[in-house]
Amino acid sequence: MVLEGKKVLVTGLTGKIGAAIAAHFAPKCEMWGLARYSRKGAWEEAEGLGVRPIKGDMAGPLDHVPDDFDYVLNIAALISPRTTDEGIVHNCEAPVRLMSQCRKAKAFLHVSTVSVHAYSTDPRHVYTEESDLGAGIGSAYGVSKLAGEGAVRAAAVMLDIPTVICRQNIQYGGTHPEMNVFEHVITQFLETGEVPVPTTGNYYSSADYIDDIPFWVEPCLGVASVPATVVNWCADHPLDWREVFDYVGRLVGKEPRFVQVEKFPFPHSIQDPAKRIVIAGHERTPWKQGFRQTLQSRFPHLTLNDV
C-alpha cells in the first residue's frame, strides 16, 4: 500500500469525499485533516476517525501546517462561489499555497471536476481527459476549477512535485449531511412522488458511488508525474436518469411522476472511465447496488422490495 504508515494530509476532510477517504485510510496511516471545521461536531468526528485535525482556510497563510507530509490529497473546493474572483481565490490560489507549503511531498493529488470542460449540448457526449476545456458546465465554479487546474499544473512543474489531477463526476451514497444531485431528488421523490426531467431528451451522467472513490486514490498517486497526469473519476457506465428513478421507484413501491422542467438544473456529464480502469480497476459497486445501499443508509425506516 502506498499510504500505509505514511504521513498524509487530506484537505476538505469535512466534505463528503474527504470524509470517505479519511474513513478508509486513517486506520492505516498518520492522517492529518485540514478544514474549517465549521459544522458542529466535525472536529470530534475527525478525531473519532483517528485523524489529527488542523483548523484553517487554505486561502490564507498556511504556516501552521506541517511541511513534511509524504502525500497530500487536496479534496477541498468552494462549490458555490458567489463570484468568479472568489472562486479563483479558493479553487486556484489556495491549492498552490498548499503545494508550496508541502513541496517536500512525494506526490500531490488534486481533485478537480468534469465541470472544467467546454459544454456539449449532446446528452450522449463523452468527456475524455483530452476533451476541450472551457468551463462551460459550471459557471463561476467551473471557471475557477479550470483556473485551478492550470495553477496546479504550473506549480507541479515549478516546484517539481509529482501531481495527479482527478476530475470528479457527481458522487452519491453514504450518510454524510452533504447531499448531491441524486440524493436531493430522491428525497423530493419520496416526499412528493415527483422527479424533474428535461423538456426534451433525457439526462445522463457518470455518477459514481462514494465508497468506490477511496480505492482509486493510491493507484492514482502511483501515476502522479511532472507534468501532471489527468484522470477521470467516474462510474464505469453512464447512468440514465429515468432508469435510475424507475428502479428507485420499484425499490420503494412508488411509481415516479416525471415532471418536465424548462430549466433542468443538471448538465449532462458522461465521462470516459477507460484511463481510470487501466490505472485502478473497475468500479466495485454497480449502480443498482449503489442506489439500494443509498436508500438503506439515508432512509433506514424504509422497507425495500426485492427487484
PyMOL commands that set and color helices and strands:
alter all, ss='L'
color gray80, all
select helices_A, chain A and resi 16-28+42-49+84-101+114-116+139-159+181-192+210-212+214-221+241-252+274-280+287-298
alter helices_A, ss='H'
color red, helices_A
select strands_A, chain A and resi 7-11+30-35+52-55+71-74+107-113+126-127+163-168+171-172+194-198+204-205+208-209+229-233+239-240+257-261+270-271
alter strands_A, ss='S'
color yellow, strands_A
deselect
rebuild
show_as cartoon
